[in-house]
Amino acid sequence: MAIIHGRAKRKITGGVNTSAFTKRLHALGRSPSYTKVGKKRVLDLRVRGGTSKKVLLSMDVINVYDPAEKKYKQLKIKSVIESPANRNFVKRNIITKGSLVETEEGRVKVTSRPGQESYINGILLKK
């Protein structure tokens, strides 16, 4: 069954939406990538217009900005501490935008979108 970005089958009132709309290629979606902590794995997807999008499946390194030193570093990711998207992502070590990650230098907040880009960026939080 295809994932379609369309209107819901049910109305807010609980009634059924009847529509003349059928599934179309431009409304096609895809399942989430669920970027995990691990060795780097990138999936290359063909998207609309023939261009490609690199989706990150797993990564063990994060590009960190340190506001105290005003410098960038590459640090190893140990684990996911907190995730605003879903509390079960912490157990499964799934990285999303806004999640807190444990590194050698401390906690880092992820600012990039790992499921949409082929890298992970973050800001080092105060200790």
Phi and psi restraints in degrees (value plus and minus 20) as a CYANA .aco file:
   2 ALA   PHI    -100.2   -60.2
   2 ALA   PSI     130.1   170.1
   3 ILE   PHI    -110.2   -70.2
   3 ILE   PSI     101.4   141.4
   4 ILE   PHI    -139.3   -99.3
   4 ILE   PSI     114.4   154.4
   5 HIS   PHI    -110.5   -70.5
   5 HIS   PSI      73.7   113.7
   6 GLY   PHI    -164.1  -124.1
   6 GLY   PSI    -188.7  -148.7
   7 ARG   PHI     -94.7   -54.7
   7 ARG   PSI     131.7   171.7
   8 ALA   PHI     -88.1   -48.1
   8 ALA   PSI     135.8   175.8
   9 LYS   PHI     -93.9   -53.9
   9 LYS   PSI     -45.7    -5.7
  10 ARG   PHI    -132.7   -92.7
  10 ARG   PSI     124.6   164.6
  11 LYS   PHI     -99.5   -59.5
  11 LYS   PSI     151.9   191.9
  12 ILE   PHI     -83.8   -43.8
  12 ILE   PSI     -53.8   -13.8
  13 THR   PHI     -93.5   -53.5
  13 THR   PSI     -36.2     3.8
  14 GLY   PHI      88.4   128.4
  14 GLY   PSI     -31.5     8.5
  15 GLY   PHI     -91.9   -51.9
  15 GLY   PSI     146.0   186.0
  16 VAL   PHI    -112.4   -72.4
  16 VAL   PSI     113.6   153.6
  17 ASN   PHI    -100.2   -60.2
  17 ASN   PSI      97.8   137.8
  18 THR   PHI    -122.6   -82.6
  18 THR   PSI     109.2   149.2
  19 SER   PHI    -158.9  -118.9
  19 SER   PSI     131.0   171.0
  20 ALA   PHI    -104.0   -64.0
  20 ALA   PSI     -27.6    12.4
  21 PHE   PHI     -90.2   -50.2
  21 PHE   PSI     110.0   150.0
  22 THR   PHI    -132.8   -92.8
  22 THR   PSI     152.0   192.0
  23 LYS   PHI     -85.4   -45.4
  23 LYS   PSI     111.7   151.7
  24 ARG   PHI    -145.6  -105.6
  24 ARG   PSI     136.3   176.3
  25 LEU   PHI     -84.2   -44.2
  25 LEU   PSI     -55.0   -15.0
  26 HIS   PHI     -90.6   -50.6
  26 HIS   PSI     -37.5     2.5
  27 ALA   PHI    -116.3   -76.3
  27 ALA   PSI     -14.1    25.9
  28 LEU   PHI     -90.8   -50.8
  28 LEU   PSI     117.0   157.0
  29 GLY   PHI    -135.5   -95.5
  29 GLY   PSI    -190.0  -150.0
  30 ARG   PHI    -167.8  -127.8
  30 ARG   PSI     142.3   182.3
  31 SER   PHI     -92.9   -52.9
  31 SER   PSI     133.1   173.1
  32 PRO   PHI     -85.9   -45.9
  32 PRO   PSI     131.8   171.8
  33 SER   PHI    -101.1   -61.1
  33 SER   PSI     -47.6    -7.6
  34 TYR   PHI      30.3    70.3
  34 TYR   PSI      50.3    90.3
  35 THR   PHI     -83.9   -43.9
  35 THR   PSI     105.0   145.0
  36 LYS   PHI    -129.8   -89.8
  36 LYS   PSI     148.2   188.2
  37 VAL   PHI    -104.2   -64.2
  37 VAL   PSI     103.3   143.3
  38 GLY   PHI     147.3   187.3
  38 GLY   PSI    -192.8  -152.8
  39 LYS   PHI     -79.2   -39.2
  39 LYS   PSI     124.7   164.7
  40 LYS   PHI     -81.6   -41.6
  40 LYS   PSI     104.8   144.8
  41 ARG   PHI    -155.7  -115.7
  41 ARG   PSI     104.9   144.9
  42 VAL   PHI    -142.0  -102.0
  42 VAL   PSI     116.7   156.7
  43 LEU   PHI    -128.7   -88.7
  43 LEU   PSI     109.8   149.8
  44 ASP   PHI    -118.5   -78.5
  44 ASP   PSI      97.6   137.6
  45 LEU   PHI    -130.7   -90.7
  45 LEU   PSI     123.9   163.9
  46 ARG   PHI    -110.8   -70.8
  46 ARG   PSI     105.7   145.7
  47 VAL   PHI    -134.8   -94.8
  47 VAL   PSI     160.0   200.0
  48 ARG   PHI     -78.3   -38.3
  48 ARG   PSI     115.3   155.3
  49 GLY   PHI      74.1   114.1
  49 GLY   PSI     -20.8    19.2
  50 GLY   PHI      65.8   105.8
  50 GLY   PSI     -23.5    16.5
  51 THR   PHI     -97.7   -57.7
  51 THR   PSI     151.0   191.0
  52 SER   PHI    -136.7   -96.7
  52 SER   PSI     132.4   172.4
  53 LYS   PHI    -147.7  -107.7
  53 LYS   PSI     112.4   152.4
  54 LYS   PHI    -116.5   -76.5
  54 LYS   PSI      99.1   139.1
  55 VAL   PHI    -126.2   -86.2
  55 VAL   PSI     109.7   149.7
  56 LEU   PHI    -107.4   -67.4
  56 LEU   PSI     101.0   141.0
  57 LEU   PHI    -113.6   -73.6
  57 LEU   PSI     -56.9   -16.9
  58 SER   PHI    -174.6  -134.6
  58 SER   PSI     131.7   171.7
  59 MET   PHI    -177.8  -137.8
  59 MET   PSI     124.1   164.1
  60 ASP   PHI    -138.5   -98.5
  60 ASP   PSI     -15.0    25.0
  61 VAL   PHI    -146.6  -106.6
  61 VAL   PSI     122.7   162.7
  62 ILE   PHI    -149.3  -109.3
  62 ILE   PSI     119.4   159.4
  63 ASN   PHI    -104.8   -64.8
  63 ASN   PSI      95.9   135.9
  64 VAL   PHI    -133.8   -93.8
  64 VAL   PSI     114.6   154.6
  65 TYR   PHI    -119.7   -79.7
  65 TYR   PSI     105.6   145.6
  66 ASP   PHI    -120.7   -80.7
  66 ASP   PSI      88.4   128.4
  67 PRO   PHI     -86.6   -46.6
  67 PRO   PSI     -46.1    -6.1
  68 ALA   PHI     -88.9   -48.9
  68 ALA   PSI     -66.0   -26.0
  69 GLU   PHI    -110.6   -70.6
  69 GLU   PSI     -34.4     5.6
  70 LYS   PHI      37.8    77.8
  70 LYS   PSI      25.9    65.9
  71 LYS   PHI    -157.2  -117.2
  71 LYS   PSI     140.6   180.6
  72 TYR   PHI    -123.7   -83.7
  72 TYR   PSI     125.1   165.1
  73 LYS   PHI    -159.3  -119.3
  73 LYS   PSI     138.4   178.4
  74 GLN   PHI    -127.0   -87.0
  74 GLN   PSI     101.0   141.0
  75 LEU   PHI    -142.0  -102.0
  75 LEU   PSI     134.0   174.0
  76 LYS   PHI     -99.4   -59.4
  76 LYS   PSI     117.7   157.7
  77 ILE   PHI    -108.2   -68.2
  77 ILE   PSI     108.2   148.2
  78 LYS   PHI    -109.1   -69.1
  78 LYS   PSI     -76.1   -36.1
  79 SER   PHI    -182.7  -142.7
  79 SER   PSI     151.9   191.9
  80 VAL   PHI    -113.5   -73.5
  80 VAL   PSI     109.6   149.6
  81 ILE   PHI    -116.1   -76.1
  81 ILE   PSI     -63.1   -23.1
  82 GLU   PHI    -168.3  -128.3
  82 GLU   PSI     124.2   164.2
  83 SER   PHI    -158.6  -118.6
  83 SER   PSI     102.3   142.3
  84 PRO   PHI     -94.4   -54.4
  84 PRO   PSI     -39.3     0.7
  85 ALA   PHI     -93.2   -53.2
  85 ALA   PSI     -64.8   -24.8
  86 ASN   PHI    -180.9  -140.9
  86 ASN   PSI     110.1   150.1
  87 ARG   PHI     -88.9   -48.9
  87 ARG   PSI     -41.8    -1.8
  88 ASN   PHI     -96.5   -56.5
  88 ASN   PSI     -35.5     4.5
  89 PHE   PHI     -86.1   -46.1
  89 PHE   PSI     -45.0    -5.0
  90 VAL   PHI     -86.4   -46.4
  90 VAL   PSI     -64.8   -24.8
  91 LYS   PHI     -83.5   -43.5
  91 LYS   PSI     -58.0   -18.0
  92 ARG   PHI    -109.7   -69.7
  92 ARG   PSI     -20.0    20.0
  93 ASN   PHI      36.6    76.6
  93 ASN   PSI      24.8    64.8
  94 ILE   PHI    -116.7   -76.7
  94 ILE   PSI     107.8   147.8
  95 ILE   PHI    -118.7   -78.7
  95 ILE   PSI     106.5   146.5
  96 THR   PHI    -149.5  -109.5
  96 THR   PSI     152.0   192.0
  97 LYS   PHI     -85.8   -45.8
  97 LYS   PSI     113.3   153.3
  98 GLY   PHI      73.4   113.4
  98 GLY   PSI     -29.3    10.7
  99 SER   PHI     -97.2   -57.2
  99 SER   PSI     131.2   171.2
 100 LEU   PHI    -115.3   -75.3
 100 LEU   PSI     112.6   152.6
 101 VAL   PHI    -142.7  -102.7
 101 VAL   PSI     119.2   159.2
 102 GLU   PHI    -110.1   -70.1
 102 GLU   PSI     108.4   148.4
 103 THR   PHI    -146.6  -106.6
 103 THR   PSI    -197.6  -157.6
 104 GLU   PHI     -84.9   -44.9
 104 GLU   PSI     -54.4   -14.4
 105 GLU   PHI    -110.6   -70.6
 105 GLU   PSI     -27.0    13.0
 106 GLY   PHI     115.3   155.3
 106 GLY   PSI    -181.0  -141.0
 107 ARG   PHI    -102.7   -62.7
 107 ARG   PSI     121.7   161.7
 108 VAL   PHI    -150.9  -110.9
 108 VAL   PSI     114.9   154.9
 109 LYS   PHI    -116.0   -76.0
 109 LYS   PSI     107.1   147.1
 110 VAL   PHI     -95.8   -55.8
 110 VAL   PSI     107.7   147.7
 111 THR   PHI    -129.7   -89.7
 111 THR   PSI     -35.5     4.5
 112 SER   PHI    -115.5   -75.5
 112 SER   PSI     154.9   194.9
 113 ARG   PHI    -129.7   -89.7
 113 ARG   PSI      75.4   115.4
 114 PRO   PHI     -81.2   -41.2
 114 PRO   PSI     -49.7    -9.7
 115 GLY   PHI     -94.0   -54.0
 115 GLY   PSI     -36.1     3.9
 116 GLN   PHI    -129.3   -89.3
 116 GLN   PSI     -37.7     2.3
 117 GLU   PHI    -147.9  -107.9
 117 GLU   PSI     145.8   185.8
 118 SER   PHI    -120.9   -80.9
 118 SER   PSI       9.0    49.0
 119 TYR   PHI    -172.0  -132.0
 119 TYR   PSI     147.5   187.5
 120 ILE   PHI    -147.3  -107.3
 120 ILE   PSI     103.7   143.7
 121 ASN   PHI    -133.2   -93.2
 121 ASN   PSI     134.6   174.6
 122 GLY   PHI    -181.7  -141.7
 122 GLY   PSI     149.2   189.2
 123 ILE   PHI    -138.0   -98.0
 123 ILE   PSI     111.4   151.4
 124 LEU   PHI     -91.3   -51.3
 124 LEU   PSI     109.8   149.8
 125 LEU   PHI    -110.2   -70.2
 125 LEU   PSI     136.4   176.4
 126 LYS   PHI     -85.3   -45.3
 126 LYS   PSI     129.2   169.2
